[in-house]
Amino acid sequence: MSNNYWEDVYLNKDSEQVSWYQTQDNRTIEHLKFHNIVADAQIIDVGSGASLLIDQLIEAGYVHLHVLDLSATALAQTQNRLEQKQLDRSHIQWIVGDIAQAPLPKNYFDVWHDRAVFHFMQSDLQKQSYLHQLKASLKNDALLLMSTFAENGPEKCSGLPVQRYSIELLQNTLGVAFQLQQHEHAIHLTPWNSKQNFLHSVWRYSPE
């Protein structure tokens, strides 16, 4: 995926008018609490865009946050919003880049959050590059929170083709190092009330 493509999206659309916009991500916060993710855990949100999840994580007390997106404009929007809310940004690491290529620390993250990035990985090479980054960056017993379009979800997002997943296909794609903790299907309503079928899943990383 091109940085320029997503830069154009965030330069030309209000962040509240993109199809993936949501005002709250209570599901993610609930998962973190249920799985006893402590306040000083290292958490990365890949493909964060201008998501309000970062605001919620700060408000929930999480301090070591890493925010990655292809669009510098999207991250700047998040930074400006946090400043306006007077939320502490001092422990946030901002990363502009492609998740498949970005230089990430090894064996480092306790939580990897991906809402609607992995399903953009179309080729085997893209998927393998993403999974290499994922496995290299996670600590043993880390938590993976992943949301993709379900097998009855849209075939495209923001004009780009996506891979739709059943839980079986996603398990086969991730591999045996990821142990499924829970999953659910849910409908996301876009700002114009269009329905998108999502597959939300939670995994433990156990490479040994």
N, C-alpha and C positions, 0 to 999 in steps of 0.2 A: 504494500500500500504506500502511496505517495504522501509525503508530508504536505505538499502543495494542495493535494485534493482536500485534506482535512482542514488545512488553513483556510481554504476558500469557504468551506462549510461554516466555520466559526466566524469568519469575517462577514459573511453575507446573510447569516441567519441569527436571530435571537436565540440564546441558549435555552430559553423556555419554549421554543417552537421547533426543536428537533424531535424526531419520532421517539427517541429513547429517554426523553426528559421525564423525571419523576421527582416529586417534591420531597418524599421521604423514602429511605431504604431501610425500613424497620426489620426486614428479613435478615439482612446482613448483621445488624447490631445484635439481634436475637441469637443468631448462630454463634457469634463471638462470645456472648455471655454463656450460652449453653455449653460450649466447649471450653470454658474456663480460660479464655485468652486474656492474659494479664495486661495491665495498663502499659507496661514497658516493652511489650512484644514488638518485634519488627514487622510492620505490615506494609505490603505494597499493593497499590491499586493500579492495575495496568489498563491502559485505554480509558483513563479517568475522565477525559474531556473536561467539561465544566460542571461535573457532577456535584451534588450537594452531600454526597457520602462523606467527603472529607470534613465538612462542617460537623456532621453528626459524630464522626469518630473523635474529633477534638472535644466536642461537648460531652462525649461518653468517657473522656479521660485518657484516651490513647495518645501517646506522645511521640512515638517513633514511626512516623508515616513517610512513605515514599510514593510519590505521585508521578506516573509516567504516561505520556501521551505523545502522539505524532505532532500535535498542534501546539505551538508556543502560544498562540492566541487563546486557546482554550485554558491553558494553565494560567495565563495572565488574568483571565476573567475570574478564575477561582481565587487567585491571590488577592485581587482587588475586592472580591466579595468578603473574604476572610478579614481583610483590613477594615472594611466598613462595619463588620460585625464585632470588631475588636477581639477576634479570636487569635490565640497565640500560634504564630506560624514558625517559631524559632526552631522547632525540631523537625520540620518538614523538609524532605529532600525532593527537589523538583527535577525531573528528567525528561528532556525532549528527545524523542527518538522512537525507533521501531523496536518493539518488544523482542523481535527475533534477532536483533543485532546489538541492542544496547549493552554497554559494559556494566554488568551487575555483579555485586559481590557474591562469592561462592559460599554455599552452606550457611546462609545468613538469615533468610526470612522465616518467620513463624507463621505468617499468613500471606497467601497470594489470592487477591480478589480480582476476578475477571468477569465483568458484566458485558457480554456481547462484543468481545474481541476475537476469541478463538474461532468463532464461527465464520470469521472473514478469511481464515486460513484455508485456501482452496487446494493448493498443490501439496503433494507429499513433502516436497522440500520445505515449504512454509510450515507445515505441521511439525516436521522433524526439528526445524530450527527453533520453533516455539517450545517444543517439549524438551529440547536440550537445555535451553535457558531455564525453564521451569525446574527441571530436576537438579541442575547444577546450583541453583540459587536457594533451594529450600533446605531447611534443616530436617533432619530425621524427625518424624512424627509431626511435621508441619501440617497446617490446614490449607486446603485448596477450596475456595468458594468459586464455582464457575456457573455462569448462566449463558445459555445459547438458545437460539431458536429451536423449538421442538420440531419433531418430524412433520407436524401439521402446521408449522409456523410459516412466515413469509419466505419467499425464495430470494428476496433482495432486501437490503437495508441501505438507505441513503443512496439508492441507485446502483449499489454494488451487489454482486451475487454472494450468497452465503451458503455454508454447509449446515443443513438441518440435522439434528441429532435425536435419536432415541437414547435411553439410558444405556442400552446394550452396546450401541455403536460408540457412544462416548467412552464407556469402560474399555472396549477393545482398542480404541484410539489412544487413550491415556496409558494403558498397560497395567500389568499386575502390581507395579509399585504403588499404585493408588487404590486405596481400599474405600469403597463407597460407605459413607456414614448415613446419608439420607438424600432423598431427592423428591421433587414435587413438580407438577405442572401448574402453571399459572398464566393468567391473561393480563398482559400489560396494555393499558389504554393510552394511546398517543394523545398529544394535546388536542387533536381534532377528533378524538373518540373512536379511532380505528382500533380494532383488536389485534394484538400480536400474541401468539402462543409461545411461551417460554418454557424451557426445561432448566430448573434450578437444582444444583447438586452440591454436595459437600463431601470432600474426600480427605483421608489421611494419607500422608506420604510415608511409606515404609519401604525403603529401597533394599533392605536386607531381609 
